[in-house]
Amino acid sequence: LIILSMAIGANSGSQVVARMRRNLDSVDSYPGNGTAVGSRSSGFLMMQLPNAAFMQSTVYTFLDSPASTLEATYNVQVRCETAAQVYVGYTYTDTDNVNFGRAGASITLMEILA
């Protein structure tokens, strides 16, 4: 069971994509993400940020069944579809001001035995 919580900020008008990556025996896969068709992106999160002071929060829950006793490594990949930069936990406008907060991010993995 994978539970992820994070907040993402980026430049104004940026489209952000986040996906979960699993590496199992040196083979990458992307469990729980949408299917990419043609030149489309895939991920568990796709959003358009309206301005540089905006931060979007998300929670992602997925039951992964790798069907293996090998060690699996998980990570989250976040990218921007435009040339903008992406920030996890704070906004592009990271000014020391009450209007520009910061947020935490966490990932929890639970091994469930049958």
N, C-alpha and C positions, 0 to 999 in steps of 0.2 A: 504494500500500500504506500503510495507516494502522496504526500500533502505538501503543497508549496504555497507560500504567501509572500507577495512582494509588491512593491510600488515602483513605478517607472516614470521617469520624466525625460523630456527631449526638447529639441528646438521647436519653434512654432511651426505648426502644420505638418509635423512629422508622422509618418506611418511606422509603427513599431510592431515587430513580430518576435514572439518568444516561443521557444520549443524545448522540450525535454529530450535529452540525449542519454542513451544507455550504451555502455561499452561492456560487452561480454565476450571473453576469450578473443580480444583484439578485433571484434566486429562491432561496428556502430549500428544502432537502430534508434528509432524515434517513437517510442510507445505513447499512445494517447494523443498524438498530433493529427491534424487534418491531412488528407491526401493531396499532395501537390500534383496538379495536372497541367501539362504544358509548361509555361513560364510562371505559373502561379506559385506563390509562397505557401508553406504549410507551417502550422504551429498550433499550440493550444491557446494562444492569445494573439489577436491582431487588433490594433486600435489606432485611431487617429487622434493625436494630441492637438488641441486647438491653439495653444499658445505656450510660450516658454516658461510661464509661471505655473503650468498645470502639471499635476501628477496623477496617474491612474493606478488604482490598486486592484489586485486580482487574487483570487484563491483558486488553486487547481488541485483536484483530487483525482487520482487514477489508481486502479488496481492492476498492477503489472504482474504477468505470469510468465517469467522467462523460461520456466520448465528446465532449470539447470541447477546443479549444485556448485557451479563455478562462481567465483567472485564477480559481482557486477558493480560497475561504477556509473553513477548518474551525475549529470550536470545540466544546468539550464543555460541555453544560448539565447542572447537577446541581441537583435540588430535593428537598424533603422533602414527602411526601404529607400530613403533619400540620403543625401550626403551628411545629414545631421548626426550629432553625437547622441548617445543614449546614456541615461543615468539611472542607476538602481538605488532607490532610497532617498533621492532628492531631485529637485527640479533644475533645469538649465539656469534659471535665475536663482542662484543659491545665495541670495543676499541675506545678511544678518538682520532680519526683519521679521516681525510677528506674522506677516502675510506669506512667508516662504518657509514652510516647515520641512521636516525630514521624517522619513518613515523607515521602519525595520523591514527586514526580509528574512525568511527562514525556509528551510526545507526539512521535512521529517520523513524518514523512511522506516517502515516497520516490516520486519520479516514475520510472515504468518505461516506457521507450519500446518500441514494437512493432517 
